[in-house]
Amino acid sequence: MPSQAAVLPFPVSLGPYTLQVVLCTKAELVRKNVNSEVDFNAGVIRIASHVQGRDLAIAFVKRLLGVIHYSHGLDDASVEENYTHSFATGLMEFVRRDPQAWHWLNAMLSQHFSRGQRFDRICLHPPASSLPLPVRMTIWHRVVRLSVLPAKTADRAGVWGYYLYANHGVHLHEHLRGEHFAVIFWHELTHAFHHAVGIQDRETRRRFVNAQAGAGLEFVSKNPGAWKWFVSLVTHEKVLGAVQLEASA
């Protein structure tokens, strides 16, 4: 597994920004009451060098989400639907534009959130055989089930998917594929994240960032098989071109 020193620093490109991710001393941070910060003007994400291991991954994910939402123009007046789609599209952009950072993040997730899974290997090489579509996932204390939404029903309603709050079900259009499949899957899952932690329609950007980071990392920890499937789906073009929801899933 690559060490932190072998892969840091690296750049993260999102929206109009390219930000260098660096470890620095606490004294080098502009704000003295935090252990990490984003400086858009200087083009840098700074993380205090004493932050290591699991805490380093958490700090990086929170700053990454902050950049995603800021670059999408979201603020404290934006609503839950905006933050949900921002997370889904921003994550896909991160995977596409920042493969080194994506690989590093998955190495950190393997080491500190789900030992022995080696998510980082999937970033480098697609699995020899197709991974199963996750149909049952745990989000905090809830079980979320995925089911296929028939095209006729979905098209009549004009939706690609939805999250049903009453029974914690994620329903996805049967013809979804490729990048759009990944975006809609993560979009509906993010609704489940927000529901599980009690996010309301209007919250502060900081509250959305903290909720998404916490629930997303907990999802990886409790659902390593589902995360492997998702990493394979979003990382490899051949897999993206081949994956399609089947009505029998």
Accessible surface in RSA format (square Angstrom, percent):
REM  Atomic radii and reference values for relative SASA: ProtOr
REM  Chains: A
REM  Algorithm: Lee & Richards
REM  Probe-radius: 1.40
REM  Slices: 20
REM RES _ NUM      All-atoms   Total-Side   Main-Chain    Non-polar    All polar
REM                ABS   REL    ABS   REL    ABS   REL    ABS   REL    ABS   REL
RES MET A   1    98.63  51.1  35.90  23.8  62.74 149.4  34.12  29.0  64.51  85.5
RES PRO A   2    50.15  36.6  29.22  26.6  20.93  76.1  39.51  32.6  10.64  66.2
RES SER A   3    65.11  55.0  52.66  70.3  12.45  28.7  51.54 109.7  13.57  19.0
RES GLN A   4    42.26  23.6  37.67  27.5   4.59  10.9  18.65  39.7  23.61  17.9
RES ALA A   5    91.26  83.9  62.93  97.1  28.33  64.4  72.17 101.6  19.09  50.6
RES ALA A   6    75.88  69.8  34.90  53.9  40.99  93.2  46.91  66.1  28.97  76.8
RES VAL A   7    17.14  11.3  15.10  13.7   2.03   4.9  17.12  14.9   0.02   0.1
RES LEU A   8    20.62  11.5   5.97   4.3  14.65  36.8   6.75   4.7  13.87  37.3
RES PRO A   9    78.20  57.0  64.71  59.0  13.49  49.0  64.71  53.4  13.49  83.8
RES PHE A  10     0.82   0.4   0.03   0.0   0.79   2.1   0.82   0.5   0.00   0.0
RES PRO A  11    57.96  42.2  54.79  49.9   3.16  11.5  54.79  45.2   3.16  19.7
RES VAL A  12     0.37   0.2   0.08   0.1   0.29   0.7   0.08   0.1   0.29   0.8
RES SER A  13    18.73  15.8  18.73  25.0   0.00   0.0   5.01  10.7  13.72  19.2
RES LEU A  14     1.28   0.7   0.90   0.6   0.38   1.0   0.90   0.6   0.38   1.0
RES GLY A  15    29.90  36.9   0.00   N/A  29.90  36.9  21.74  59.7   8.16  18.3
RES PRO A  16   112.16  81.7  68.30  62.3  43.86 159.4  82.02  67.7  30.14 187.3
RES TYR A  17    58.82  27.5  56.53  32.2   2.30   6.0  31.92  24.0  26.91  33.2
RES THR A  18    85.04  60.5  65.00  65.9  20.04  47.8  44.80  60.2  40.24  60.8
RES LEU A  19     1.28   0.7   1.28   0.9   0.00   0.0   1.28   0.9   0.00   0.0
RES GLN A  20    69.60  38.9  68.71  50.2   0.89   2.1  30.31  64.5  39.29  29.8
RES VAL A  21     0.70   0.5   0.70   0.6   0.00   0.0   0.70   0.6   0.00   0.0
RES VAL A  22    37.13  24.4  36.96  33.5   0.17   0.4  37.13  32.3   0.00   0.0
RES LEU A  23    62.49  34.8  35.43  25.3  27.06  68.0  35.48  24.9  27.00  72.7
RES CYS A  24    12.22   9.2   6.26   7.0   5.96  14.0  12.22  31.0   0.00   0.0
RES THR A  25    73.50  52.3  71.68  72.7   1.82   4.3  69.83  93.8   3.67   5.6
RES LYS A  26    79.68  38.9  74.78  45.9   4.90  11.7  63.25  56.9  16.43  17.5
RES ALA A  27    80.34  73.9  60.10  92.7  20.24  46.1  66.83  94.1  13.51  35.8
RES GLU A  28   103.08  59.2  83.31  63.0  19.77  47.1  38.59  74.7  64.49  52.6
RES LEU A  29     0.37   0.2   0.00   0.0   0.37   0.9   0.00   0.0   0.37   1.0
RES VAL A  30   106.67  70.2  85.21  77.1  21.46  51.7  91.26  79.3  15.41  41.8
RES ARG A  31   125.91  52.9 121.06  61.7   4.85  11.6  52.72  72.0  73.19  44.4
RES LYS A  32   124.29  60.6 107.89  66.2  16.40  39.1  96.44  86.8  27.85  29.7
RES ASN A  33   121.87  84.0  86.24  83.3  35.63  85.8  46.31 111.4  75.56  73.0
RES VAL A  34    26.10  17.2  19.62  17.8   6.49  15.6  26.10  22.7   0.00   0.0
RES ASN A  35    64.33  44.4  59.06  57.1   5.27  12.7  10.15  24.4  54.18  52.4
RES SER A  36    10.55   8.9  10.19  13.6   0.36   0.8   0.00   0.0  10.55  14.8
RES GLU A  37     9.86   5.7   9.66   7.3   0.20   0.5   8.47  16.4   1.39   1.1
RES VAL A  38    37.47  24.7  11.48  10.4  26.00  62.6  11.48  10.0  26.00  70.5
RES ASP A  39    34.60  24.2  30.38  30.2   4.22  10.0  10.76  25.3  23.84  23.8
RES PHE A  40    55.27  27.7  40.52  25.1  14.75  38.4  40.72  24.7  14.56  41.7
RES ASN A  41   155.48 107.2 119.82 115.8  35.67  85.9  31.16  75.0 124.33 120.2
RES ALA A  42    64.57  59.4  26.76  41.3  37.81  86.0  38.61  54.4  25.96  68.8
RES GLY A  43    22.36  27.6   0.00   N/A  22.36  27.6  14.54  39.9   7.81  17.5
RES VAL A  44    17.35  11.4  17.35  15.7   0.00   0.0  17.35  15.1   0.00   0.0
RES ILE A  45     0.04   0.0   0.04   0.0   0.00   0.0   0.04   0.0   0.00   0.0
RES ARG A  46    38.79  16.3  38.79  19.8   0.00   0.0   3.15   4.3  35.64  21.6
RES ILE A  47     1.35   0.8   1.35   1.0   0.00   0.0   1.35   1.0   0.00   0.0
RES ALA A  48     0.00   0.0   0.00   0.0   0.00   0.0   0.00   0.0   0.00   0.0
RES SER A  49    50.27  42.5  43.62  58.2   6.65  15.3  24.21  51.6  26.06  36.5
RES HIS A  50   114.58  62.6  86.91  60.4  27.67  70.8  78.21  80.6  36.36  42.3
RES VAL A  51    13.23   8.7   9.93   9.0   3.30   7.9  13.23  11.5   0.00   0.0
RES GLN A  52    83.91  46.9  71.99  52.6  11.92  28.4  47.60 101.3  36.31  27.5
RES GLY A  53    12.77  15.7   0.00   N/A  12.77  15.7  12.21  33.5   0.55   1.2
RES ARG A  54   116.79  49.0 112.59  57.4   4.20  10.0  44.42  60.7  72.38  43.9
RES ASP A  55    89.44  62.6  85.74  85.3   3.70   8.7  15.31  36.0  74.12  73.9
RES LEU A  56     0.12   0.1   0.12   0.1   0.00   0.0   0.12   0.1   0.00   0.0
RES ALA A  57     0.00   0.0   0.00   0.0   0.00   0.0   0.00   0.0   0.00   0.0
RES ILE A  58    46.76  26.6  46.76  34.8   0.00   0.0  46.76  33.7   0.00   0.0
RES ALA A  59    15.26  14.0  10.05  15.5   5.21  11.9  15.03  21.2   0.24   0.6
RES PHE A  60     0.21   0.1   0.20   0.1   0.01   0.0   0.20   0.1   0.01   0.0
RES VAL A  61    16.87  11.1  16.87  15.3   0.00   0.0  16.87  14.7   0.00   0.0
RES LYS A  62    75.88  37.0  73.52  45.1   2.36   5.6  30.07  27.1  45.81  48.8
RES ARG A  63    59.54  25.0  59.18  30.2   0.37   0.9   4.87   6.7  54.68  33.1
RES LEU A  64     6.79   3.8   6.72   4.8   0.07   0.2   6.74   4.7   0.05   0.1
RES LEU A  65     1.97   1.1   1.97   1.4   0.00   0.0   1.97   1.4   0.00   0.0
RES GLY A  66    21.10  26.0   0.00   N/A  21.10  26.0  19.01  52.2   2.09   4.7
RES VAL A  67     0.52   0.3   0.36   0.3   0.16   0.4   0.36   0.3   0.16   0.4
RES ILE A  68     1.91   1.1   1.22   0.9   0.69   1.7   1.91   1.4   0.00   0.0
RES HIS A  69     0.00   0.0   0.00   0.0   0.00   0.0   0.00   0.0   0.00   0.0
RES TYR A  70    96.02  44.8  88.00  50.1   8.02  20.9  43.93  33.0  52.09  64.2
RES SER A  71    28.26  23.9   0.86   1.1  27.41  63.1   3.00   6.4  25.26  35.4
RES HIS A  72    71.48  39.1  43.32  30.1  28.16  72.0  36.32  37.4  35.17  40.9
RES GLY A  73    60.02  74.0   0.00   N/A  60.02  74.0  35.88  98.5  24.15  54.1
RES LEU A  74    20.14  11.2  18.63  13.3   1.52   3.8  18.63  13.1   1.51   4.1
RES ASP A  75    72.49  50.8  71.91  71.6   0.58   1.4  27.54  64.8  44.96  44.8
RES ASP A  76    88.37  61.9  74.66  74.3  13.71  32.4  29.61  69.7  58.76  58.6
RES ALA A  77    71.73  66.0  56.47  87.1  15.26  34.7  62.83  88.5   8.90  23.6
RES SER A  78    15.14  12.8   9.23  12.3   5.91  13.6   6.11  13.0   9.03  12.7
RES VAL A  79    35.87  23.6  35.82  32.4   0.04   0.1  35.82  31.1   0.04   0.1
RES GLU A  80    16.79   9.6  16.79  12.7   0.00   0.0   6.90  13.3   9.90   8.1
RES GLU A  81    83.48  47.9  83.36  63.1   0.12   0.3  49.53  95.8  33.94  27.7
RES ASN A  82    64.73  44.6  58.10  56.1   6.63  16.0   6.04  14.5  58.70  56.7
RES TYR A  83     0.00   0.0   0.00   0.0   0.00   0.0   0.00   0.0   0.00   0.0
RES THR A  84     0.00   0.0   0.00   0.0   0.00   0.0   0.00   0.0   0.00   0.0
RES HIS A  85    75.69  41.4  75.67  52.6   0.03   0.1  53.66  55.3  22.03  25.6
RES SER A  86     6.23   5.3   2.29   3.1   3.94   9.1   5.39  11.5   0.84   1.2
RES PHE A  87    14.02   7.0  14.02   8.7   0.00   0.0  14.02   8.5   0.00   0.0
RES ALA A  88     2.08   1.9   0.00   0.0   2.08   4.7   0.00   0.0   2.08   5.5
RES THR A  89    46.73  33.2  41.45  42.0   5.28  12.6  37.42  50.3   9.31  14.1
RES GLY A  90     0.28   0.3   0.00   N/A   0.28   0.3   0.28   0.8   0.00   0.0
RES LEU A  91    12.44   6.9  12.44   8.9   0.00   0.0  12.44   8.7   0.00   0.0
RES MET A  92    20.00  10.4  18.34  12.1   1.67   4.0  19.51  16.6   0.49   0.7
RES GLU A  93    42.21  24.2  37.08  28.0   5.13  12.2  25.47  49.3  16.75  13.7
RES PHE A  94     0.00   0.0   0.00   0.0   0.00   0.0   0.00   0.0   0.00   0.0
RES VAL A  95     7.31   4.8   1.91   1.7   5.40  13.0   1.91   1.7   5.40  14.6
RES ARG A  96    85.07  35.7  59.84  30.5  25.23  60.1  50.41  68.9  34.66  21.0
RES ARG A  97   108.07  45.4  81.92  41.8  26.15  62.3  40.84  55.8  67.23  40.7
RES ASP A  98     7.33   5.1   2.96   2.9   4.37  10.3   4.43  10.4   2.91   2.9
RES PRO A  99    88.30  64.4  84.24  76.8   4.07  14.8  84.83  70.0   3.47  21.6
RES GLN A 100    86.58  48.4  78.61  57.5   7.97  19.0  41.28  87.9  45.30  34.4
RES ALA A 101     0.36   0.3   0.00   0.0   0.36   0.8   0.00   0.0   0.36   1.0
RES TRP A 102     3.61   1.4   3.61   1.7   0.00   0.0   3.61   1.9   0.00   0.0
RES HIS A 103    24.02  13.1  24.02  16.7   0.00   0.0  15.51  16.0   8.51   9.9
RES TRP A 104     4.86   2.0   4.62   2.2   0.24   0.6   4.66   2.5   0.21   0.3
RES LEU A 105     9.63   5.4   9.63   6.9   0.00   0.0   9.63   6.8   0.00   0.0
RES ASN A 106     0.00   0.0   0.00   0.0   0.00   0.0   0.00   0.0   0.00   0.0
RES ALA A 107     3.63   3.3   3.49   5.4   0.14   0.3   3.63   5.1   0.00   0.0
RES MET A 108     5.01   2.6   4.95   3.3   0.06   0.1   0.22   0.2   4.79   6.3
RES LEU A 109     3.06   1.7   3.06   2.2   0.00   0.0   3.06   2.2   0.00   0.0
RES SER A 110     1.14   1.0   0.32   0.4   0.82   1.9   0.32   0.7   0.82   1.2
RES GLN A 111    68.32  38.2  65.07  47.6   3.24   7.7  10.03  21.4  58.29  44.2
RES HIS A 112    40.42  22.1  24.72  17.2  15.71  40.2  19.18  19.8  21.24  24.7
RES PHE A 113    12.85   6.4   2.27   1.4  10.58  27.5   7.35   4.5   5.51  15.8
RES SER A 114    13.58  11.5   5.36   7.2   8.22  18.9   7.71  16.4   5.87   8.2
RES ARG A 115   186.99  78.5 161.54  82.3  25.45  60.6  66.75  91.2 120.24  72.9
RES GLY A 116    70.27  86.7   0.00   N/A  70.27  86.7  36.00  98.8  34.27  76.7
RES GLN A 117    49.71  27.8  43.54  31.8   6.17  14.7   0.41   0.9  49.30  37.4
RES ARG A 118    64.37  27.0  62.98  32.1   1.39   3.3  24.75  33.8  39.62  24.0
RES PHE A 119     0.00   0.0   0.00   0.0   0.00   0.0   0.00   0.0   0.00   0.0
RES ASP A 120     2.51   1.8   2.51   2.5   0.00   0.0   0.00   0.0   2.51   2.5
RES ARG A 121   142.84  60.0 141.52  72.1   1.32   3.1  43.72  59.8  99.12  60.1
RES ILE A 122    17.99  10.2  17.42  13.0   0.57   1.4  17.99  13.0   0.00   0.0
RES CYS A 123    15.09  11.4   2.97   3.3  12.11  28.5   2.97   7.5  12.11  13.1
RES LEU A 124   107.50  59.9  85.80  61.4  21.70  54.6  87.93  61.8  19.57  52.7
RES HIS A 125   127.71  69.8 124.21  86.3   3.51   9.0  83.36  85.9  44.35  51.6
RES PRO A 126    65.93  48.0  53.42  48.7  12.50  45.5  53.42  44.1  12.50  77.7
RES PRO A 127    39.74  29.0  15.97  14.6  23.78  86.4  26.47  21.9  13.27  82.5
RES ALA A 128   120.85 111.1  67.47 104.1  53.38 121.4  79.87 112.5  40.98 108.6
RES SER A 129    82.75  69.9  74.29  99.2   8.45  19.5  48.86 104.0  33.89  47.5
RES SER A 130   113.59  96.0  80.38 107.3  33.21  76.5  46.56  99.2  67.03  93.9
RES LEU A 131    51.83  28.9  36.42  26.1  15.41  38.7  36.53  25.7  15.30  41.2
RES PRO A 132   109.88  80.1  95.43  87.0  14.45  52.5 107.03  88.4   2.85  17.7
RES LEU A 133    36.43  20.3  21.55  15.4  14.88  37.4  21.55  15.1  14.88  40.0
RES PRO A 134    14.61  10.6   4.68   4.3   9.93  36.1  14.61  12.1   0.00   0.0
RES VAL A 135    71.28  46.9  67.01  60.7   4.27  10.3  67.01  58.2   4.27  11.6
RES ARG A 136   141.38  59.4 119.60  61.0  21.78  51.8  42.80  58.5  98.57  59.7
RES MET A 137     1.01   0.5   0.17   0.1   0.84   2.0   1.01   0.9   0.00   0.0
RES THR A 138    36.09  25.7  35.99  36.5   0.10   0.2  18.77  25.2  17.32  26.2
RES ILE A 139     1.59   0.9   1.20   0.9   0.39   0.9   1.59   1.1   0.00   0.0
RES TRP A 140    85.27  34.2  82.35  39.9   2.93   6.9  83.93  44.8   1.34   2.2
RES HIS A 141   139.45  76.2 102.29  71.1  37.17  95.1  89.02  91.7  50.44  58.7
RES ARG A 142    48.42  20.3  44.95  22.9   3.47   8.3   9.99  13.7  38.42  23.3
RES VAL A 143    44.49  29.3  35.45  32.1   9.04  21.8  35.45  30.8   9.04  24.5
RES VAL A 144     1.26   0.8   1.26   1.1   0.00   0.0   1.26   1.1   0.00   0.0
RES ARG A 145   138.76  58.3 137.11  69.9   1.65   3.9  54.42  74.4  84.34  51.1
RES LEU A 146     9.60   5.3   0.36   0.3   9.24  23.2   0.36   0.3   9.24  24.9
RES SER A 147    40.60  34.3  39.86  53.2   0.74   1.7  38.74  82.5   1.86   2.6
RES VAL A 148    25.57  16.8   7.26   6.6  18.31  44.1   7.26   6.3  18.31  49.7
RES LEU A 149     9.00   5.0   8.97   6.4   0.04   0.1   9.00   6.3   0.00   0.0
RES PRO A 150    70.37  51.3  69.25  63.1   1.11   4.0  70.37  58.1   0.00   0.0
RES ALA A 151    13.86  12.7  13.78  21.3   0.08   0.2  13.78  19.4   0.08   0.2
RES LYS A 152   156.83  76.5 144.73  88.8  12.10  28.8  94.45  85.0  62.38  66.4
RES THR A 153    61.42  43.7  60.48  61.3   0.94   2.2  39.16  52.6  22.26  33.6
RES ALA A 154     0.00   0.0   0.00   0.0   0.00   0.0   0.00   0.0   0.00   0.0
RES ASP A 155    94.18  66.0  71.50  71.2  22.69  53.6  32.33  76.1  61.85  61.7
RES ARG A 156   165.76  69.6 128.49  65.5  37.27  88.7  77.22 105.5  88.53  53.7
RES ALA A 157    70.04  64.4  35.67  55.0  34.37  78.2  47.20  66.5  22.83  60.5
RES GLY A 158    65.80  81.1   0.00   N/A  65.80  81.1  35.40  97.2  30.40  68.1
RES VAL A 159    50.47  33.2  41.37  37.5   9.10  21.9  46.84  40.7   3.63   9.9
RES TRP A 160   117.51  47.2 113.30  54.8   4.21   9.9  88.38  47.1  29.13  47.3
RES GLY A 161    10.01  12.3   0.00   N/A  10.01  12.3   0.00   0.0  10.01  22.4
RES TYR A 162    79.74  37.2  77.98  44.4   1.76   4.6  53.32  40.1  26.42  32.6
RES TYR A 163    13.54   6.3   1.12   0.6  12.42  32.3   0.50   0.4  13.04  16.1
RES LEU A 164    70.92  39.5  70.74  50.6   0.18   0.4  70.92  49.8   0.00   0.0
RES TYR A 165   105.81  49.4  99.11  56.4   6.71  17.4  84.87  63.8  20.94  25.8
RES ALA A 166    96.67  88.9  54.99  84.9  41.68  94.8  67.57  95.2  29.10  77.1
RES ASN A 167    92.48  63.8  70.59  68.2  21.89  52.7  36.68  88.3  55.80  53.9
RES HIS A 168    45.89  25.1  45.88  31.9   0.02   0.0  27.53  28.4  18.36  21.4
RES GLY A 169     5.00   6.2   0.00   N/A   5.00   6.2   5.00  13.7   0.00   0.0
RES VAL A 170     0.00   0.0   0.00   0.0   0.00   0.0   0.00   0.0   0.00   0.0
RES HIS A 171    32.00  17.5  32.00  22.2   0.00   0.0  26.68  27.5   5.32   6.2
RES LEU A 172     0.00   0.0   0.00   0.0   0.00   0.0   0.00   0.0   0.00   0.0
RES HIS A 173     6.41   3.5   6.41   4.5   0.00   0.0   4.99   5.1   1.42   1.7
RES GLU A 174    35.27  20.2  34.73  26.3   0.54   1.3   0.75   1.5  34.51  28.2
RES HIS A 175    99.38  54.3  90.81  63.1   8.57  21.9  53.42  55.1  45.96  53.5
RES LEU A 176     1.77   1.0   0.20   0.1   1.57   3.9   1.77   1.2   0.00   0.0
RES ARG A 177   104.01  43.7  98.70  50.3   5.31  12.6  48.59  66.4  55.42  33.6
RES GLY A 178     9.82  12.1   0.00   N/A   9.82  12.1   9.82  26.9   0.00   0.0
RES GLU A 179    83.01  47.7  81.93  62.0   1.08   2.6  30.14  58.3  52.87  43.2
RES HIS A 180    74.31  40.6  68.79  47.8   5.52  14.1  47.71  49.2  26.60  31.0
RES PHE A 181     0.41   0.2   0.41   0.3   0.00   0.0   0.41   0.2   0.00   0.0
RES ALA A 182     0.88   0.8   0.22   0.3   0.66   1.5   0.40   0.6   0.48   1.3
RES VAL A 183    17.43  11.5  16.46  14.9   0.96   2.3  17.43  15.1   0.00   0.0
RES ILE A 184    14.79   8.4  14.79  11.0   0.00   0.0  14.79  10.7   0.00   0.0
RES PHE A 185     0.52   0.3   0.51   0.3   0.01   0.0   0.51   0.3   0.01   0.0
RES TRP A 186     6.14   2.5   6.14   3.0   0.00   0.0   6.14   3.3   0.00   0.0
RES HIS A 187    13.22   7.2  13.22   9.2   0.00   0.0   8.21   8.5   5.01   5.8
RES GLU A 188    10.13   5.8  10.13   7.7   0.00   0.0   0.00   0.0  10.13   8.3
RES LEU A 189     0.10   0.1   0.10   0.1   0.00   0.0   0.10   0.1   0.00   0.0
RES THR A 190     0.00   0.0   0.00   0.0   0.00   0.0   0.00   0.0   0.00   0.0
RES HIS A 191    17.77   9.7  17.77  12.4   0.00   0.0  10.60  10.9   7.17   8.3
RES ALA A 192     1.29   1.2   0.00   0.0   1.29   2.9   0.00   0.0   1.29   3.4
RES PHE A 193     0.30   0.2   0.30   0.2   0.00   0.0   0.30   0.2   0.00   0.0
RES HIS A 194     2.66   1.5   2.66   1.8   0.00   0.0   2.66   2.7   0.00   0.0
RES HIS A 195    46.47  25.4  38.50  26.8   7.97  20.4  22.31  23.0  24.16  28.1
RES ALA A 196    14.32  13.2   0.59   0.9  13.74  31.2   0.59   0.8  13.74  36.4
RES VAL A 197    44.17  29.1  21.88  19.8  22.29  53.7  29.95  26.0  14.22  38.6
RES GLY A 198    37.03  45.7   0.00   N/A  37.03  45.7  29.85  81.9   7.19  16.1
RES ILE A 199    17.12   9.7   0.00   0.0  17.12  41.3   0.00   0.0  17.12  46.5
RES GLN A 200   115.82  64.8 112.48  82.2   3.34   8.0  42.00  89.4  73.82  56.0
RES ASP A 201    84.02  58.9  75.19  74.8   8.84  20.9  37.22  87.6  46.81  46.7
RES ARG A 202   149.93  63.0 131.40  67.0  18.53  44.1  57.09  78.0  92.84  56.3
RES GLU A 203    33.89  19.5  25.32  19.2   8.57  20.4   8.98  17.4  24.91  20.3
RES THR A 204    66.97  47.6  65.75  66.7   1.22   2.9  59.22  79.5   7.75  11.7
RES ARG A 205    71.13  29.9  71.13  36.3   0.00   0.0   7.03   9.6  64.10  38.8
RES ARG A 206   188.62  79.2 180.97  92.2   7.65  18.2  65.50  89.5 123.11  74.6
RES ARG A 207    93.58  39.3  89.43  45.6   4.16   9.9  33.87  46.3  59.71  36.2
RES PHE A 208     0.00   0.0   0.00   0.0   0.00   0.0   0.00   0.0   0.00   0.0
RES VAL A 209    13.71   9.0  13.71  12.4   0.00   0.0  13.71  11.9   0.00   0.0
RES ASN A 210    59.27  40.9  52.51  50.7   6.76  16.3  19.33  46.5  39.94  38.6
RES ALA A 211     9.22   8.5   0.46   0.7   8.76  19.9   8.60  12.1   0.62   1.7
RES GLN A 212     0.56   0.3   0.00   0.0   0.56   1.3   0.00   0.0   0.56   0.4
RES ALA A 213     1.32   1.2   0.29   0.5   1.03   2.3   1.20   1.7   0.12   0.3
RES GLY A 214    29.42  36.3   0.00   N/A  29.42  36.3  27.17  74.5   2.25   5.0
RES ALA A 215     0.89   0.8   0.00   0.0   0.89   2.0   0.06   0.1   0.83   2.2
RES GLY A 216     9.29  11.5   0.00   N/A   9.29  11.5   8.61  23.6   0.68   1.5
RES LEU A 217    14.66   8.2  14.35  10.3   0.31   0.8  14.35  10.1   0.31   0.8
RES GLU A 218    33.29  19.1  30.12  22.8   3.16   7.5   3.75   7.3  29.54  24.1
RES PHE A 219     1.40   0.7   0.97   0.6   0.42   1.1   1.08   0.7   0.31   0.9
RES VAL A 220     3.58   2.4   3.58   3.2   0.00   0.0   3.58   3.1   0.00   0.0
RES SER A 221    44.63  37.7  29.57  39.5  15.06  34.7   1.15   2.5  43.48  60.9
RES LYS A 222    93.86  45.8  65.61  40.3  28.24  67.2  48.54  43.7  45.32  48.3
RES ASN A 223    13.41   9.2   8.00   7.7   5.41  13.0   7.27  17.5   6.14   5.9
RES PRO A 224    34.71  25.3  34.71  31.6   0.00   0.0  34.71  28.7   0.00   0.0
RES GLY A 225    47.95  59.1   0.00   N/A  47.95  59.1  37.64 103.3  10.31  23.1
RES ALA A 226     9.20   8.5   3.12   4.8   6.08  13.8   3.76   5.3   5.44  14.4
RES TRP A 227    10.20   4.1  10.20   4.9   0.00   0.0  10.20   5.4   0.00   0.0
RES LYS A 228    55.99  27.3  55.99  34.4   0.00   0.0  14.00  12.6  41.99  44.7
RES TRP A 229    10.69   4.3  10.18   4.9   0.52   1.2   4.42   2.4   6.27  10.2
RES PHE A 230     3.44   1.7   3.44   2.1   0.00   0.0   3.44   2.1   0.00   0.0
RES VAL A 231     0.00   0.0   0.00   0.0   0.00   0.0   0.00   0.0   0.00   0.0
RES SER A 232     4.67   3.9   4.67   6.2   0.00   0.0   2.02   4.3   2.65   3.7
RES LEU A 233     0.64   0.4   0.51   0.4   0.13   0.3   0.60   0.4   0.04   0.1
RES VAL A 234     0.82   0.5   0.82   0.7   0.00   0.0   0.82   0.7   0.00   0.0
RES THR A 235    29.70  21.1  14.23  14.4  15.47  36.9  14.42  19.4  15.28  23.1
RES HIS A 236    22.27  12.2  19.88  13.8   2.40   6.1   8.94   9.2  13.34  15.5
RES GLU A 237   138.30  79.4 126.73  95.9  11.57  27.5  42.76  82.7  95.54  78.0
RES LYS A 238   182.49  89.0 167.07 102.5  15.42  36.7 118.49 106.6  64.01  68.2
RES VAL A 239    32.34  21.3  29.19  26.4   3.15   7.6  32.32  28.1   0.02   0.1
RES LEU A 240     5.93   3.3   5.57   4.0   0.36   0.9   5.66   4.0   0.27   0.7
RES GLY A 241    44.91  55.4   0.00   N/A  44.91  55.4  35.34  97.0   9.57  21.4
RES ALA A 242    80.18  73.7  50.47  77.9  29.71  67.6  58.48  82.4  21.70  57.5
RES VAL A 243    32.55  21.4  27.06  24.5   5.48  13.2  32.55  28.3   0.00   0.0
RES GLN A 244    76.16  42.6  60.41  44.1  15.75  37.5   6.13  13.0  70.04  53.1
RES LEU A 245     6.75   3.8   0.34   0.2   6.41  16.1   2.20   1.5   4.55  12.2
RES GLU A 246   106.05  60.9 104.05  78.7   2.00   4.8  40.01  77.4  66.04  53.9
RES ALA A 247    78.31  72.0  51.31  79.2  27.00  61.4  51.56  72.6  26.75  70.9
RES SER A 248   109.21  92.3  70.52  94.1  38.69  89.1  56.48 120.3  52.74  73.9
RES ALA A 249    54.38  50.0   8.49  13.1  45.89 104.4  33.79  47.6  20.60  54.6
END  Absolute sums over single chains surface
CHAIN  1 A    11288.6       8936.8       2351.8       6306.9       4981.7
END  Absolute sums over all chains
TOTAL         11288.6       8936.8       2351.8       6306.9       4981.7
